Amino acid sequence: MAKELQELGFEIGRYKVRTLMKKLNLKVKIKTKYKITTDSKHNQPIAANILNRKFNVSTVNKVWTTDITYVWTNQGWLYLAIVVDLYSRQIIGWSVQDNMRSQLCLDALAMAWHCRLPAHGIIHHSDRGSQYASEEYRNQLKSYGMIQSMSRKGNCWDNSPTERVFRTLKSEWLHRFNFQTKDDARQAIWDYITYYNSERRHSALNYQTPMEFERVHQLKKAS
């Protein structure tokens, strides 16, 4: 909040902001508990944990992470898969469907790939879910020239940056709504992803937005 106000031209520090927020009874969104949704009880091959929690990445299109979450509506469950460029924490691919079969993840991956058209050699990290371990998904990674990496069994911290995106999405945005329809939820997800990439400041990025952080990277690279 302090950084946002400073960018708007106000001379203000974090302690003053904290005092004003307390006076105005403004509070941050409450975090929700983590819930395991990964189906790792399958006989598909498991990739090694190549990423090994090395979350500080030096350039774009070097490490992509991915995961699935769920959203309740009065018409039933929706499932969201995202692909994140770990360098900038930007959401570069996503898919929302009525089920969490492999196609959900394949569509998110395809969106990311067509958006970036990266060179071969990207580390692609996920949990051990059956969607990511499926033959179809592994073959798609191979066709894109990506190196598959998977978290250790039952260890959400091995993919914590992606988990944090979902936690932020839900606590800051989705949990304030009671979605009547799945289309309403889809629109809310789209709105937040747009906001997250272009406007939401990230502490891990020196309080820049993901898109701003990448633009700065490109300018440094060009110079």
Backbone torsions as a table, in degrees:
resi	resn	phi	psi	omega
1	MET	NA	-44.3	178.9
2	ALA	-59.5	-43.7	-179.6
3	LYS	-63.3	-41.4	179.9
4	GLU	-62.6	-43.7	179.2
5	LEU	-66.6	-37.3	177.3
6	GLN	-63.3	-39.9	177.9
7	GLU	-64.3	-26.4	178.8
8	LEU	-84.9	-0.8	175.0
9	GLY	104.9	2.3	-179.7
10	PHE	-86.2	135.7	174.5
11	GLU	-89.4	97.1	-172.2
12	ILE	-152.3	146.0	179.0
13	GLY	-110.4	174.5	-174.8
14	ARG	-65.1	-34.0	-177.7
15	TYR	-71.6	-37.1	175.7
16	LYS	-65.8	-41.2	177.7
17	VAL	-60.8	-43.8	179.8
18	ARG	-61.0	-41.3	178.5
19	THR	-63.4	-44.6	-179.9
20	LEU	-65.9	-40.4	178.7
21	MET	-63.2	-39.9	178.6
22	LYS	-64.8	-40.8	-179.7
23	LYS	-65.8	-36.7	-179.4
24	LEU	-88.6	0.9	-179.4
25	ASN	59.5	39.1	175.8
26	LEU	-94.2	130.4	-176.5
27	LYS	-129.3	151.5	175.8
28	VAL	-71.8	158.9	177.8
29	LYS	-67.2	141.2	-177.9
30	ILE	-76.3	133.6	177.8
31	LYS	-72.1	149.2	178.0
32	THR	-108.4	160.3	-177.5
33	LYS	-71.7	148.4	177.8
34	TYR	-74.4	138.8	178.3
35	LYS	-129.5	127.7	-178.3
36	ILE	-76.2	126.7	178.3
37	THR	-123.6	2.6	-174.6
38	THR	-77.1	129.9	174.2
39	ASP	-96.7	94.6	-179.1
40	SER	-102.1	7.9	179.0
41	LYS	-89.7	81.1	-179.8
42	HIS	-148.6	172.8	-177.7
43	ASN	-108.5	16.0	179.6
44	GLN	-79.2	158.4	-179.6
45	PRO	-62.6	144.8	177.7
46	ILE	-110.5	127.7	179.7
47	ALA	-81.5	155.5	177.5
48	ALA	-69.5	156.4	179.0
49	ASN	-83.5	76.8	-177.3
50	ILE	-67.8	-38.7	-178.5
51	LEU	-62.7	-44.8	174.2
52	ASN	51.7	44.5	177.1
53	ARG	61.6	23.8	175.2
54	LYS	-87.3	78.8	-170.5
55	PHE	-84.0	-13.3	177.8
56	ASN	-86.6	103.9	-173.9
57	VAL	-107.4	141.3	-169.8
58	SER	-88.9	-14.2	-176.1
59	THR	-157.0	164.4	178.6
60	VAL	-69.2	158.0	174.9
61	ASN	54.6	39.0	175.3
62	LYS	-110.8	-41.7	176.6
63	VAL	-136.5	124.6	172.0
64	TRP	-112.7	138.0	176.0
65	THR	-118.1	158.7	-175.2
66	THR	-151.0	156.3	178.8
67	ASP	-167.8	174.1	-179.5
68	ILE	-125.6	142.4	169.6
69	THR	-137.4	179.4	-174.4
70	TYR	-130.7	153.2	179.7
71	VAL	-136.1	129.1	179.7
72	TRP	-88.8	137.1	171.0
73	THR	-131.6	167.7	178.0
74	ASN	-71.7	-5.7	173.2
75	GLN	-102.4	5.3	-180.0
76	GLY	117.3	-173.8	-176.0
77	TRP	-79.9	146.3	167.5
78	LEU	-119.9	150.6	-180.0
79	TYR	-123.4	136.2	-177.5
80	LEU	-119.3	126.3	172.4
81	ALA	-112.8	137.3	178.2
82	ILE	-129.9	157.8	171.6
83	VAL	-124.5	128.9	-175.4
84	VAL	-119.5	133.6	170.1
85	ASP	-81.0	114.6	-171.8
86	LEU	-65.3	-24.4	-179.5
87	TYR	-62.0	-48.5	-175.7
88	SER	-108.9	-4.0	-174.9
89	ARG	63.0	18.0	179.6
90	GLN	-78.4	136.9	174.4
91	ILE	-80.0	110.9	-173.4
92	ILE	-105.5	-9.5	176.7
93	GLY	-154.1	143.9	176.8
94	TRP	-157.2	159.9	177.7
95	SER	-150.7	140.2	178.0
96	VAL	-124.4	123.8	-178.1
97	GLN	-141.9	172.2	-179.5
98	ASP	-81.1	-6.9	-178.0
99	ASN	-141.2	170.3	-178.7
100	MET	-117.7	39.5	174.7
101	ARG	-75.5	175.3	-172.9
102	SER	-58.2	-31.5	-176.6
103	GLN	-61.8	-31.8	176.2
104	LEU	-55.8	-47.0	-177.9
105	CYS	-74.9	-36.2	178.7
106	LEU	-63.0	-39.4	-179.9
107	ASP	-66.8	-40.2	177.9
108	ALA	-64.6	-41.0	178.9
109	LEU	-65.1	-42.7	-180.0
110	ALA	-63.0	-40.0	177.9
111	MET	-61.6	-44.8	179.4
112	ALA	-62.0	-44.7	-177.4
113	TRP	-64.9	-45.7	-179.7
114	HIS	-68.2	-28.2	177.9
115	CYS	-70.6	-38.5	-173.2
116	ARG	-102.5	-32.1	-174.1
117	LEU	46.3	57.9	-173.3
118	PRO	-79.3	164.9	172.9
119	ALA	-73.9	165.7	178.4
120	HIS	-67.5	157.2	173.3
121	GLY	108.4	2.4	178.3
122	ILE	-66.6	136.5	170.8
123	ILE	-82.3	124.1	-179.4
124	HIS	-110.2	112.5	-174.4
125	HIS	-111.7	136.4	178.5
126	SER	-147.6	180.0	169.6
127	ASP	-81.5	-168.6	-176.9
128	ARG	-94.2	19.7	-177.7
129	GLY	-56.1	151.2	-177.4
130	SER	-61.3	-29.2	179.3
131	GLN	-63.1	-43.4	-176.8
132	TYR	-79.7	-22.6	179.5
133	ALA	-90.6	-7.5	-176.7
134	SER	-63.0	154.7	-179.9
135	GLU	-62.1	-39.1	-178.9
136	GLU	-63.1	-42.1	-179.1
137	TYR	-70.3	-41.8	179.9
138	ARG	-63.2	-38.0	178.3
139	ASN	-66.7	-36.1	178.5
140	GLN	-66.7	-41.6	176.3
141	LEU	-59.7	-41.7	-180.0
142	LYS	-63.4	-40.3	-179.6
143	SER	-67.2	-28.9	177.3
144	TYR	-85.8	-4.1	-179.9
145	GLY	72.7	30.7	-178.1
146	MET	-98.1	152.3	-179.5
147	ILE	-103.7	118.1	-174.4
148	GLN	-81.3	136.9	176.6
149	SER	-134.3	142.2	-179.6
150	MET	-132.8	148.5	177.3
151	SER	-66.4	161.5	173.1
152	ARG	-69.9	159.8	-175.4
153	LYS	-59.1	125.0	175.8
154	GLY	65.4	21.3	-175.9
155	ASN	-114.3	93.1	-177.5
156	CYS	-69.4	-21.9	-178.2
157	TRP	-68.9	-20.7	177.3
158	ASP	-68.8	-15.4	177.3
159	ASN	-129.6	35.8	-170.9
160	SER	-63.8	-33.9	178.2
161	PRO	-60.1	-38.1	179.0
162	THR	-72.8	-40.0	175.5
163	GLU	-58.6	-36.7	-179.1
164	ARG	-67.7	-35.5	175.9
165	VAL	-59.3	-46.1	179.7
166	PHE	-64.8	-41.4	179.7
167	ARG	-61.8	-40.8	177.9
168	THR	-66.2	-45.3	178.8
169	LEU	-55.4	-44.9	-176.1
170	LYS	-77.1	-45.7	-175.2
171	SER	-72.3	-35.5	-177.9
172	GLU	-85.2	-22.3	-169.3
173	TRP	-135.8	-64.5	-168.6
174	LEU	-65.5	-34.3	-176.1
175	HIS	-71.4	-6.2	177.3
176	ARG	-87.6	-7.3	-175.9
177	PHE	-111.8	151.9	166.1
178	ASN	-114.4	95.5	-171.9
179	PHE	-71.9	123.1	177.9
180	GLN	-78.1	-35.8	-178.2
181	THR	-130.1	161.6	176.7
182	LYS	-68.4	-32.1	177.4
183	ASP	-64.4	-36.9	176.5
184	ASP	-60.7	-43.3	-179.6
185	ALA	-66.9	-41.3	178.4
186	ARG	-59.5	-43.1	-179.9
187	GLN	-65.4	-40.0	179.1
188	ALA	-64.5	-39.5	178.0
189	ILE	-64.3	-46.1	178.5
190	TRP	-59.0	-44.9	-179.6
191	ASP	-60.7	-43.0	-176.4
192	TYR	-70.8	-40.6	179.1
193	ILE	-60.3	-41.2	176.7
194	THR	-60.5	-45.4	178.1
195	TYR	-64.9	-44.5	-177.3
196	TYR	-59.4	-45.3	-177.4
197	ASN	-71.6	-36.9	-169.3
198	SER	-106.4	-18.9	-173.2
199	GLU	-129.0	-29.7	-173.8
200	ARG	-77.6	123.5	-179.9
201	ARG	-79.2	142.4	-173.9
202	HIS	-119.8	125.7	-177.5
203	SER	-61.2	-33.5	179.7
204	ALA	-71.6	-12.1	-179.3
205	LEU	-109.9	26.9	-177.5
206	ASN	58.4	38.3	178.0
207	TYR	60.5	33.8	168.3
208	GLN	-100.9	162.3	173.5
209	THR	-80.9	159.1	178.1
210	PRO	-55.4	-43.9	-179.3
211	MET	-68.1	-39.8	177.4
212	GLU	-63.4	-41.8	179.9
213	PHE	-60.7	-40.9	178.6
214	GLU	-70.1	-37.0	178.0
215	ARG	-62.0	-43.2	177.8
216	VAL	-60.9	-41.1	178.1
217	HIS	-60.0	-44.8	-178.7
218	GLN	-65.3	-38.2	178.7
219	LEU	-65.9	-40.8	177.5
220	LYS	-64.7	-38.2	-179.5
221	LYS	-67.0	-39.1	-178.7
222	ALA	-69.8	-34.0	-179.3
223	SER	-83.4	NA	NA
